[in-house]
Amino acid sequence: MQPMNRVPLAVALFLSAAICPQRPVLAESDRCTACPVAGVNSQKTTSLGAAKTGGPCSTRRAGNGYPLPDPSCTPGAYNSTVTPAVFGNKKFTTECVRNCITDIPKKETTYTTYNIKKSASCELDHLVPLEIGGADSLDNIWPQCGQAPNGKAYRAIKDQIESYLAIQVLSGMDLDSARKGIASDWTQYIAEAQTFCAAKGCDIEKYRK
């Protein structure tokens, strides 16, 4: 058996980098100022109501028993620079605004203000979703915890609604109505989102241009 020729490690690494270049990873500070879609100001926020800080806050229940945030603490907020033309762009990613105004440790304080113990079922939810231009400010964030009677996490149910509403806005629904509607009671869209997504799918990427 002929001995195998070994390629020096440095040469191998060079060839690997040339053949399979890695996508550059932006630091968080760069990510918040270098959105691939022009015109996005990650620091922009407009509240949908007066929000107190520091609590106490309490979740309330919708007519179906699903949790809603305290409107005096989490009225919802949006970023006016994230328009349908922006989030309908194939280059857009919610990473353009996520954790840009409020970092993770600050978001975690909402568990205390809501007097909720963090668990595996919880998600720090953007009430007005980033997918339709929700802001990353604390008045738009609340701890969404628990499961529906069918065993599905509330966060998963709302995630589907978020994709559904983004598609509807890109298809002609009024953006302001969508933002205010989900902020007032996200559960009102459950049935129509489930029906639409089951029939047509809710992959937002198919609607971006």
Buried (B, 14 or more C-beta within 10 A) or exposed (E): EEEEEEEEEEEEEEEEEEEEEEEEEEEEEEBBEEBEBEEBBBBBBBBBBEBEEEBEBEBEEEEEEBBBBBBBBBBBBBBEBBBBEBBBBEEBBBBBBBBBBBEEEEBEBBBBBBEBEEEEEBBBBBBBBBBBBBBBBBBBBBBBBBEBEEEEBBBEBBBBBBBBBBBBBBEEBEBEEBBBBBBBBBBBBBEEBBEBBEEEEBEBEEBBE
